[in-house]
């Protein structure tokens, strides 16, 4: 899989995720499967419990289906998932 800015348009529900950085230090290192995504939150199943993680204060590591791990700043994925998928991504190169 090629890592491009269009990775921000992918569906995250069902992927494995890990919180790499967060303003709340107790959330760093949480990992699990993404159950749901709202405008400002990701719901992650961690050790059998649903954890709500705010997107705007976190950095996520998502494991893609082919095994590639992608680091994404949560500020880049704020918004409803159905609108984010349609949004055009500006290329800076």
Secondary structure, 3 states (H helix, E strand, C coil): CCCCHHHHHCCCCCCEEEEEEECCHHHCCCEEEEEEECCCEEEEEECCEEEEEEHHHEEEEEECCCCCEEEEEHHHHCCCHHHHHHCCCCCCC
